[in-house]
């Protein structure tokens, strides 16, 4: 059995939103390189996941992305 690679399943037009203190940022460069057409945003003053710490900003960014 081969290890699962999430990048192989990602499609174009993916939004990755990170808080500036988010531990998931460790994979940010790999995601940016591995998902063509993706958009990466880092939100200031968010010590963790943006949807938890800055939900209004996350909603705004999500709507802007979906309207593209």
C-alpha positions in Angstrom: 0.0 0.0 0.0 1.4 3.4 -1.0 1.3 6.3 1.4 -1.6 8.8 0.8 -0.5 12.1 -0.8 -3.1 14.7 -0.4 -1.5 16.9 -3.1 -2.3 14.3 -5.7 -6.0 14.7 -4.9 -6.1 18.4 -4.8 -7.7 20.3 -7.7 -7.1 23.7 -9.1 -8.7 26.7 -7.5 -8.0 25.7 -3.9 -7.8 28.4 -1.1 -5.5 27.7 1.8 -6.0 30.2 4.6 -3.5 30.2 7.5 -3.3 32.2 10.7 0.1 33.8 11.3 0.6 31.5 14.3 -1.0 28.4 12.8 1.0 25.2 13.2 -0.3 24.0 9.9 1.9 26.5 8.2 4.7 23.9 8.3 3.2 22.5 5.1 2.4 25.8 3.5 5.3 25.7 0.9 4.6 22.1 -0.1 0.9 22.9 -0.6 1.7 26.0 -2.6 4.1 24.1 -4.8 1.9 21.0 -5.2 -1.5 22.6 -5.9 -1.6 24.5 -9.2 -3.8 27.5 -9.2 -4.0 27.6 -5.5 -4.3 30.8 -3.4 -2.5 31.0 -0.1 -3.3 33.7 2.5 -1.8 34.3 5.9 -4.0 36.3 8.3 -2.3 38.4 10.9 -3.3 38.3 14.5 -4.6 34.7 14.3 -2.6 32.4 16.6 -4.2 29.4 15.1 -6.8 28.4 12.5 -8.4 31.5 11.0 -11.9 30.0 11.1 -11.6 29.8 14.9 -9.7 33.0 15.8 -10.8 35.4 13.0 -14.1 33.9 11.7 -15.3 37.2 10.1 -12.0 37.5 8.2 -12.2 33.8 7.2 -15.8 34.3 5.9 -14.7 37.4 3.9 -11.8 35.6 2.3 -14.0 32.6 1.5 -16.6 34.6 -0.2 -14.0 36.6 -2.2 -12.5 33.3 -3.3 -15.8 31.7 -4.3 -16.8 34.7 -6.3 -13.7 34.5 -8.5 
